[in-house]
Amino acid sequence: MKYEFSNSLRKKFFKTNMSFTGLNHFVYLTITILQSI
């Protein structure tokens, strides 16, 4: 039970981390494009 819970929690955290990284990358790209204009 404990292992199952930690496993699902890790998956959830990984998904959130990935989406956050994607958002960060998107913001970085937008700033770079705006600066080059």
C-alpha beads as a LAMMPS data file, in Angstrom:
LAMMPS data file: protein, C-alpha beads

37 atoms
36 bonds

1 atom types
1 bond types

-500.0 500.0 xlo xhi
-500.0 500.0 ylo yhi
-500.0 500.0 zlo zhi

Masses

1 110.0

Atoms # bond

1 1 1 0.000 0.000 0.000
2 1 1 2.729 2.432 0.991
3 1 1 4.786 1.588 -2.094
4 1 1 1.769 2.015 -4.400
5 1 1 1.013 5.423 -2.905
6 1 1 4.581 6.680 -3.237
7 1 1 4.720 5.379 -6.807
8 1 1 1.570 7.264 -7.866
9 1 1 2.793 10.339 -6.020
10 1 1 6.106 10.171 -7.873
11 1 1 4.263 9.881 -11.201
12 1 1 2.092 12.881 -10.346
13 1 1 5.128 14.919 -9.303
14 1 1 6.966 13.921 -12.482
15 1 1 4.023 15.033 -14.642
16 1 1 3.804 18.362 -12.807
17 1 1 7.560 18.812 -13.091
18 1 1 7.482 18.125 -16.831
19 1 1 4.646 20.583 -17.465
20 1 1 6.422 23.216 -15.343
21 1 1 9.639 22.712 -17.312
22 1 1 7.689 23.052 -20.554
23 1 1 6.097 26.269 -19.317
24 1 1 9.489 27.602 -18.244
25 1 1 10.937 26.781 -21.660
26 1 1 7.997 28.489 -23.393
27 1 1 8.449 31.665 -21.326
28 1 1 12.190 31.654 -22.062
29 1 1 11.539 31.308 -25.802
30 1 1 8.968 34.115 -25.747
31 1 1 11.370 36.465 -23.948
32 1 1 14.161 35.610 -26.390
33 1 1 11.917 36.283 -29.399
34 1 1 10.683 39.566 -27.922
35 1 1 14.244 40.731 -27.288
36 1 1 15.331 39.923 -30.844
37 1 1 12.557 42.085 -32.354

Bonds

1 1 1 2
2 1 2 3
3 1 3 4
4 1 4 5
5 1 5 6
6 1 6 7
7 1 7 8
8 1 8 9
9 1 9 10
10 1 10 11
11 1 11 12
12 1 12 13
13 1 13 14
14 1 14 15
15 1 15 16
16 1 16 17
17 1 17 18
18 1 18 19
19 1 19 20
20 1 20 21
21 1 21 22
22 1 22 23
23 1 23 24
24 1 24 25
25 1 25 26
26 1 26 27
27 1 27 28
28 1 28 29
29 1 29 30
30 1 30 31
31 1 31 32
32 1 32 33
33 1 33 34
34 1 34 35
35 1 35 36
36 1 36 37
